[in-house]
Amino acid sequence: GSIAVFTRGLLQRLLLLVGLLLAYLIYFVLSNVMGYGTAINFLPIQQAAWFGVPTFHAPTFELNAMLIIAPIALILVAENLGHIKAVGAMTGENLDPHIGKAFVADGVATTLAGGVGAPGMTTYGENIGVMAVTRVYSTIIFAVAGVFAVFLGLSPKFGAIIHTIPTAILTGASIVVFGLITIAGAKIWIENKVDFSQNKNLMVAAVTIILGTGDFALTFGDFNLGGIGTATFAALFLNWFFSLVDKK
């Protein structure tokens, strides 16, 4: 947060990375050097291989599993929709015409993931939080980042490094990125002049903001739906449910 406010230029663009590195260094000095708190264990990094391929699984078709997992696609759509609206609010651009393409891309990604034994795929709220604070919205950057992520994912040593990051540091970073998404949501309300004197709008906003900021996750088997997904889904349902009263 301090880096975001007090720095300029490239340093501000790399605020999350620099912030994590600084926090990691401070934690290392306090725990490993000075003996306060749980020391970081670097042994898994030394033991991890530089290169490794994930374990792939061929698809298997079981009716019970399909009945549980298939409906999750609808929730992924809701989460994706929430993310697109948030990006639209930040950039000031109407992204509604591109929603269909985003859903298709999400579907293709989920199909490919399912084909090799991975869970359903969706867009990530953390990236949107980073976009909000860096004000970098270039799509090519995310394509390059995606390629880097694939190569880093093929290195167990990098995975071991990530696992050594203390929970407290990751929690601090999460507070920043998810808080920024919440503000993006508030920006949508302000720009659309939402009337909060109406109980319907109050209830939709109240439930949604607590589900999202509280990160109320839903777990379906091995799949976990984050707070933004549950918040978006709840907002859509509540808005539809309360609108039935308006029609009457």
C-alpha positions as CSV (number, residue, x, y, z in Angstrom):
1,G,0.0,0.0,0.0
2,S,2.8,2.4,0.9
3,I,4.6,1.7,-2.4
4,A,1.4,2.4,-4.3
5,V,1.0,5.8,-2.6
6,F,4.5,7.1,-2.2
7,T,6.3,5.9,-5.4
8,R,6.1,6.8,-9.0
9,G,6.9,5.3,-12.4
10,L,8.2,1.7,-12.8
11,L,8.4,1.1,-9.0
12,Q,4.7,1.9,-8.7
13,R,3.9,-0.4,-11.6
14,L,5.7,-3.3,-9.8
15,L,4.2,-2.4,-6.4
16,L,2.8,-5.9,-5.6
17,L,6.1,-7.7,-6.5
18,V,8.3,-5.1,-4.7
19,G,5.9,-5.1,-1.7
20,L,6.0,-8.9,-1.5
21,L,9.8,-8.9,-1.7
22,L,10.2,-6.2,0.9
23,A,7.7,-8.0,3.3
24,Y,9.5,-11.3,2.7
25,L,12.9,-9.7,3.5
26,I,11.5,-8.1,6.7
27,Y,9.9,-11.4,7.8
28,F,13.2,-13.2,7.1
29,V,15.2,-10.7,9.2
30,L,12.7,-10.8,12.1
31,S,12.1,-14.6,12.1
32,N,15.3,-16.3,10.8
33,V,17.8,-13.8,12.0
34,M,16.3,-12.3,15.1
35,G,14.3,-15.3,16.2
36,Y,10.9,-13.8,16.4
37,G,8.0,-16.0,15.0
38,T,8.2,-19.1,12.8
39,A,11.4,-19.2,10.7
40,I,11.1,-19.7,7.0
41,N,12.2,-23.2,5.9
42,F,14.3,-23.1,2.8
43,L,15.0,-26.8,2.7
44,P,12.1,-27.6,0.2
45,I,13.6,-25.1,-2.3
46,Q,17.0,-26.9,-2.2
47,Q,15.3,-30.3,-2.6
48,A,12.9,-29.3,-5.5
49,A,13.9,-30.0,-9.1
50,W,14.4,-27.1,-11.6
51,F,12.1,-28.7,-14.2
52,G,9.1,-30.9,-13.8
53,V,5.9,-31.8,-15.7
54,P,2.5,-31.8,-14.0
55,T,0.7,-35.1,-13.6
56,F,-2.0,-35.4,-16.3
57,H,-5.1,-37.5,-16.0
58,A,-7.3,-38.7,-18.9
59,P,-11.0,-37.8,-18.6
60,T,-13.3,-40.3,-16.9
61,F,-17.1,-40.1,-17.1
62,E,-19.1,-40.7,-13.9
63,L,-22.7,-39.5,-13.7
64,N,-22.5,-38.5,-10.0
65,A,-19.4,-36.4,-10.5
66,M,-20.9,-34.8,-13.7
67,L,-24.1,-33.9,-11.8
68,I,-22.1,-32.2,-9.1
69,I,-19.4,-30.4,-11.2
70,A,-21.3,-29.5,-14.5
71,P,-23.6,-26.9,-12.8
72,I,-20.4,-25.1,-11.6
73,A,-20.1,-23.8,-15.2
74,L,-23.1,-21.4,-14.4
75,I,-21.3,-20.1,-11.4
76,L,-18.1,-19.6,-13.4
77,V,-20.2,-17.5,-15.8
78,A,-21.4,-15.3,-12.9
79,E,-17.9,-14.8,-11.6
80,N,-16.6,-14.0,-15.1
81,L,-19.4,-11.5,-15.6
82,G,-18.5,-9.8,-12.3
83,H,-14.9,-9.4,-13.3
84,I,-15.8,-8.0,-16.7
85,K,-18.1,-5.4,-15.1
86,A,-15.3,-4.5,-12.7
87,V,-12.8,-4.0,-15.5
88,G,-15.3,-1.9,-17.5
89,A,-15.8,0.3,-14.4
90,M,-12.1,0.8,-14.0
91,T,-11.3,1.6,-17.7
92,G,-14.4,3.6,-18.4
93,E,-15.0,1.3,-21.5
94,N,-18.2,-0.5,-22.2
95,L,-17.1,-4.2,-22.3
96,D,-20.6,-5.7,-22.6
97,P,-20.2,-6.5,-26.3
98,H,-17.2,-8.7,-25.4
99,I,-18.9,-10.7,-22.7
100,G,-19.8,-13.5,-25.2
101,K,-16.1,-13.8,-26.2
102,A,-15.0,-13.9,-22.6
103,F,-17.5,-16.7,-21.8
104,V,-16.4,-18.7,-24.9
105,A,-12.7,-18.3,-23.8
106,D,-13.6,-19.4,-20.3
107,G,-15.5,-22.4,-21.6
108,V,-12.6,-23.5,-23.9
109,A,-10.1,-23.1,-21.0
110,T,-12.4,-25.1,-18.7
111,T,-12.8,-27.9,-21.3
112,L,-9.0,-28.1,-21.9
113,A,-8.4,-28.1,-18.1
114,G,-11.0,-30.9,-17.6
115,G,-9.3,-32.9,-20.4
116,V,-6.1,-33.2,-18.4
117,G,-7.6,-33.6,-14.9
118,A,-7.7,-30.0,-13.7
119,P,-10.7,-28.1,-12.2
120,G,-12.8,-25.5,-14.0
121,M,-11.1,-22.3,-15.0
122,T,-12.2,-18.7,-14.6
123,T,-10.7,-15.2,-14.6
124,Y,-8.9,-14.0,-11.5
125,G,-10.0,-11.1,-9.3
126,E,-6.4,-10.7,-8.1
127,N,-5.3,-9.6,-11.6
128,I,-8.1,-7.0,-11.7
129,G,-7.0,-5.6,-8.4
130,V,-3.5,-5.2,-9.8
131,M,-4.9,-3.5,-12.9
132,A,-6.8,-1.0,-10.7
133,V,-3.7,0.1,-8.7
134,T,-1.2,0.1,-11.6
135,R,-3.6,1.5,-14.1
136,V,-2.1,-0.8,-16.8
137,Y,-4.9,-2.3,-18.8
138,S,-3.0,-3.6,-21.8
139,T,-4.2,-7.1,-22.9
140,I,-0.8,-8.0,-24.4
141,I,0.8,-7.8,-20.9
142,F,-1.6,-10.5,-19.7
143,A,-0.7,-12.6,-22.7
144,V,3.0,-12.3,-21.9
145,A,2.3,-12.9,-18.2
146,G,0.3,-16.0,-19.1
147,V,3.3,-17.4,-21.1
148,F,5.6,-16.7,-18.1
149,A,3.2,-18.4,-15.8
150,V,3.2,-21.5,-17.9
151,F,7.0,-21.7,-17.9
152,L,7.2,-21.0,-14.1
153,G,4.5,-23.6,-13.5
154,L,6.9,-26.2,-15.1
155,S,9.5,-25.4,-12.4
156,P,8.9,-27.2,-9.1
157,K,11.7,-25.0,-7.6
158,F,9.6,-21.9,-8.3
159,G,6.6,-23.6,-6.7
160,A,8.7,-24.4,-3.6
161,I,9.8,-20.7,-3.4
162,I,6.1,-19.6,-3.5
163,H,5.2,-22.0,-0.8
164,T,7.8,-20.5,1.5
165,I,6.0,-17.1,1.5
166,P,4.5,-16.7,5.0
167,T,0.7,-16.7,5.1
168,A,0.7,-13.2,6.8
169,I,2.4,-11.7,3.7
170,L,0.0,-13.3,1.2
171,T,-3.0,-12.2,3.3
172,G,-1.7,-8.6,3.3
173,A,-1.4,-8.7,-0.5
174,S,-4.9,-10.2,-0.8
175,I,-6.4,-7.4,1.3
176,V,-5.0,-4.9,-1.2
177,V,-6.2,-6.6,-4.4
178,F,-9.6,-7.6,-3.2
179,G,-10.2,-4.2,-1.6
180,L,-9.5,-2.5,-4.9
181,I,-12.1,-4.7,-6.6
182,T,-14.6,-3.6,-3.9
183,I,-13.9,0.0,-4.7
184,A,-14.4,-0.7,-8.4
185,G,-17.8,-2.1,-7.5
186,A,-18.6,1.1,-5.5
187,K,-17.5,3.1,-8.6
188,I,-20.2,1.3,-10.7
189,W,-22.9,2.3,-8.1
190,I,-21.8,5.9,-8.1
191,E,-21.6,6.3,-11.9
192,N,-25.0,4.6,-12.4
193,K,-26.5,6.8,-9.6
194,V,-27.9,3.8,-7.8
195,D,-30.8,4.8,-5.4
196,F,-30.0,3.4,-2.0
197,S,-33.2,4.8,-0.5
198,Q,-34.8,1.7,-2.0
199,N,-34.7,-1.3,0.2
200,K,-34.2,-3.6,-2.8
201,N,-30.9,-1.9,-3.8
202,L,-29.8,-1.7,-0.2
203,M,-30.3,-5.5,0.3
204,V,-28.5,-6.4,-3.0
205,A,-25.6,-4.2,-2.2
206,A,-25.3,-5.2,1.5
207,V,-25.3,-9.0,0.8
208,T,-23.0,-8.7,-2.2
209,I,-20.4,-6.5,-0.6
210,I,-20.1,-8.8,2.5
211,L,-20.0,-12.0,0.4
212,G,-17.3,-10.4,-1.8
213,T,-15.1,-8.6,0.8
214,G,-15.5,-11.4,3.3
215,D,-14.4,-13.9,0.6
216,F,-17.3,-16.3,1.3
217,A,-16.2,-19.2,-0.7
218,L,-18.3,-22.2,-1.8
219,T,-16.7,-25.6,-2.1
220,F,-18.0,-28.3,-4.6
221,G,-15.8,-31.4,-4.3
222,D,-12.3,-30.2,-5.2
223,F,-13.6,-27.0,-6.8
224,N,-13.6,-23.8,-4.7
225,L,-15.6,-20.7,-5.8
226,G,-14.1,-17.5,-4.5
227,G,-16.0,-14.7,-2.8
228,I,-16.3,-12.6,-6.0
229,G,-18.1,-15.5,-7.7
230,T,-20.5,-16.1,-4.8
231,A,-21.1,-12.3,-4.6
232,T,-21.9,-12.0,-8.3
233,F,-24.2,-15.0,-8.3
234,A,-26.0,-13.6,-5.2
235,A,-26.4,-10.2,-6.8
236,L,-27.9,-11.6,-10.0
237,F,-30.3,-13.9,-8.0
238,L,-31.4,-11.3,-5.5
239,N,-31.9,-8.6,-8.2
240,W,-34.1,-11.0,-10.1
241,F,-36.0,-12.2,-7.0
242,F,-36.7,-8.6,-5.8
243,S,-37.7,-7.5,-9.3
244,L,-40.6,-10.0,-9.1
245,V,-42.1,-7.7,-6.4
246,D,-41.7,-4.7,-8.7
247,K,-43.6,-6.4,-11.5
248,K,-46.5,-7.2,-9.2
